[in-house]
Amino acid sequence: MIDAKYGRRLEAACQRPSGELLRRRIDDLPNDEYQRLLRAPEHELAQRLAASDEALGKFGRSGTSAELYREFAIDAEAIVTAAASLLES
């Protein structure tokens, strides 16, 4: 199995102040909910990601919805890199 859960932008978002809240939320998500978030419209992503966690909601609102949407987008390069390392092993 290839694990490419965190792309470069999402990893960078997790390094921002309070980014550990984002990482914990993503790590705790069931796969089906995570998949729905990947396909969520830009204007809904921060709200759906925060659920009822006010601190995470504040983190999600710390940038623009477009920035959060880009950070959360599938990182094709990370997937290709993970697949290549799997093939090399």
MODELLER restraints for C-alpha pairs under 7 A, 6 or more apart:
rsr = mdl.restraints
at = mdl.atoms
rsr.add(forms.Gaussian(group=physical.xy_distance, feature=features.Distance(at['CA:2:A'], at['CA:82:A']), mean=6.24, stdev=0.5))
rsr.add(forms.Gaussian(group=physical.xy_distance, feature=features.Distance(at['CA:2:A'], at['CA:83:A']), mean=6.40, stdev=0.5))
rsr.add(forms.Gaussian(group=physical.xy_distance, feature=features.Distance(at['CA:4:A'], at['CA:78:A']), mean=6.18, stdev=0.5))
rsr.add(forms.Gaussian(group=physical.xy_distance, feature=features.Distance(at['CA:4:A'], at['CA:79:A']), mean=5.58, stdev=0.5))
rsr.add(forms.Gaussian(group=physical.xy_distance, feature=features.Distance(at['CA:4:A'], at['CA:82:A']), mean=6.62, stdev=0.5))
rsr.add(forms.Gaussian(group=physical.xy_distance, feature=features.Distance(at['CA:7:A'], at['CA:74:A']), mean=6.93, stdev=0.5))
rsr.add(forms.Gaussian(group=physical.xy_distance, feature=features.Distance(at['CA:7:A'], at['CA:75:A']), mean=5.02, stdev=0.5))
rsr.add(forms.Gaussian(group=physical.xy_distance, feature=features.Distance(at['CA:7:A'], at['CA:78:A']), mean=5.68, stdev=0.5))
rsr.add(forms.Gaussian(group=physical.xy_distance, feature=features.Distance(at['CA:9:A'], at['CA:71:A']), mean=4.66, stdev=0.5))
rsr.add(forms.Gaussian(group=physical.xy_distance, feature=features.Distance(at['CA:10:A'], at['CA:71:A']), mean=4.71, stdev=0.5))
rsr.add(forms.Gaussian(group=physical.xy_distance, feature=features.Distance(at['CA:10:A'], at['CA:72:A']), mean=5.72, stdev=0.5))
rsr.add(forms.Gaussian(group=physical.xy_distance, feature=features.Distance(at['CA:13:A'], at['CA:19:A']), mean=6.08, stdev=0.5))
rsr.add(forms.Gaussian(group=physical.xy_distance, feature=features.Distance(at['CA:13:A'], at['CA:71:A']), mean=6.86, stdev=0.5))
rsr.add(forms.Gaussian(group=physical.xy_distance, feature=features.Distance(at['CA:14:A'], at['CA:20:A']), mean=5.79, stdev=0.5))
rsr.add(forms.Gaussian(group=physical.xy_distance, feature=features.Distance(at['CA:14:A'], at['CA:22:A']), mean=6.20, stdev=0.5))
rsr.add(forms.Gaussian(group=physical.xy_distance, feature=features.Distance(at['CA:14:A'], at['CA:23:A']), mean=5.94, stdev=0.5))
rsr.add(forms.Gaussian(group=physical.xy_distance, feature=features.Distance(at['CA:18:A'], at['CA:59:A']), mean=6.71, stdev=0.5))
rsr.add(forms.Gaussian(group=physical.xy_distance, feature=features.Distance(at['CA:21:A'], at['CA:56:A']), mean=6.02, stdev=0.5))
rsr.add(forms.Gaussian(group=physical.xy_distance, feature=features.Distance(at['CA:22:A'], at['CA:56:A']), mean=6.69, stdev=0.5))
rsr.add(forms.Gaussian(group=physical.xy_distance, feature=features.Distance(at['CA:37:A'], at['CA:45:A']), mean=6.68, stdev=0.5))
rsr.add(forms.Gaussian(group=physical.xy_distance, feature=features.Distance(at['CA:38:A'], at['CA:72:A']), mean=6.81, stdev=0.5))
rsr.add(forms.Gaussian(group=physical.xy_distance, feature=features.Distance(at['CA:38:A'], at['CA:73:A']), mean=6.47, stdev=0.5))
rsr.add(forms.Gaussian(group=physical.xy_distance, feature=features.Distance(at['CA:42:A'], at['CA:65:A']), mean=6.19, stdev=0.5))
rsr.add(forms.Gaussian(group=physical.xy_distance, feature=features.Distance(at['CA:42:A'], at['CA:66:A']), mean=6.54, stdev=0.5))
rsr.add(forms.Gaussian(group=physical.xy_distance, feature=features.Distance(at['CA:42:A'], at['CA:69:A']), mean=5.60, stdev=0.5))
rsr.add(forms.Gaussian(group=physical.xy_distance, feature=features.Distance(at['CA:43:A'], at['CA:65:A']), mean=6.35, stdev=0.5))
rsr.add(forms.Gaussian(group=physical.xy_distance, feature=features.Distance(at['CA:45:A'], at['CA:69:A']), mean=6.95, stdev=0.5))
rsr.add(forms.Gaussian(group=physical.xy_distance, feature=features.Distance(at['CA:46:A'], at['CA:57:A']), mean=6.73, stdev=0.5))
rsr.add(forms.Gaussian(group=physical.xy_distance, feature=features.Distance(at['CA:46:A'], at['CA:60:A']), mean=5.19, stdev=0.5))
rsr.add(forms.Gaussian(group=physical.xy_distance, feature=features.Distance(at['CA:46:A'], at['CA:61:A']), mean=6.88, stdev=0.5))
rsr.add(forms.Gaussian(group=physical.xy_distance, feature=features.Distance(at['CA:46:A'], at['CA:65:A']), mean=6.94, stdev=0.5))
rsr.add(forms.Gaussian(group=physical.xy_distance, feature=features.Distance(at['CA:47:A'], at['CA:57:A']), mean=6.73, stdev=0.5))
rsr.add(forms.Gaussian(group=physical.xy_distance, feature=features.Distance(at['CA:50:A'], at['CA:56:A']), mean=5.19, stdev=0.5))
rsr.add(forms.Gaussian(group=physical.xy_distance, feature=features.Distance(at['CA:50:A'], at['CA:57:A']), mean=4.72, stdev=0.5))
rsr.add(forms.Gaussian(group=physical.xy_distance, feature=features.Distance(at['CA:60:A'], at['CA:68:A']), mean=6.98, stdev=0.5))
